Amino acid sequence: MEIRGTNQQKSEKNPLQKWVILLGVLAGIFFATTIYFGFIGKPVLNTEFQEVEQQNACLQAELDNLLADHEKIKQEYGDLTSQLSEKDSIILANAAEIEKLIAAQEDTRKIRKQLLRLQNIAKEYVDQIDQLYTENKLLKEENIKVKENLAQSQQQYAEVQESNKALTDKINTAAVHKAYNISCRGVYHKNNGEEVITEKASRVESLKTTFILSENSLIPAGPVNVYCRIAIPGTGRIITSGAGDAYSFIHNGERLQYTVKQTVNFDGSAHSCSLVWDLKDKDKAIKGSYSIQVFTDDIMLGETILNLR
């Protein structure tokens, strides 16, 4: 009976022992876990954390270098970059997105993929800038060449104009009437009509001015008016048939009276001219020096002097 009672007591203590054993096992597990994470697992976790930090730092450095190079290119190429403002905005937007991913410690593979895409966009930007620079350079060189050609053409044109002007002036100078052998004589006529030259004022009946209108093929053929002006000695007054405009012509904007007028049918060859002023009945030539000038409508042909005694 006692033995049985002892067994029954042992049986009653078994549930408590189980709990003690369970708690002991749990304590052992906790202790083992603490040991693992405190001394074994912690270095593993620290290594992984450091690797992630390192990768993020590298990615951030690559991004910073890309942005620095991009900014440097914008400053170097100046106005050309304004033509790629849309591409610039895309680069900056992508860079901001990558920075957010790095700060959030997203999967490095995702960040690397985004960074690679951004690098390709940045490369396209550089290629387009280089193309714009090359095209701009070619345009500038072409513009310089066009300006040089224009300046050369203008110089040649100016030289041609100057040459033409000189030639025109030469032609204009040459294309005017000229006269030579201009002379004036006092004459009278014998009973048989023969003309006699005299220097005696008392015997003069006419004042005869002669000259040769020069040959000139540059002047169109046609009628040419020639005028003779004879000035009376001592007074300078022009001998004329009347004081009205009918006995005058315009020379260099000035109206001049003439003594004798003759119209010559000029055909380009030399032409002998003779302009005669007949003294009126009972008029007498006076002694002295007469000044004689010969004109056309365009030019003064020349002058001479007649001395009567």
Helices and strands as residue ranges (DSSP letters): H 2-35, I 36-40, H 41-77, G 78-84, H 85-103, H 108-174, E 179-189, E 195-198, G 201-203, E 206-213, E 222-231, G 245-247, E 248-251, E 254-257, E 260-266, E 271-278, E 288-296, E 300-308
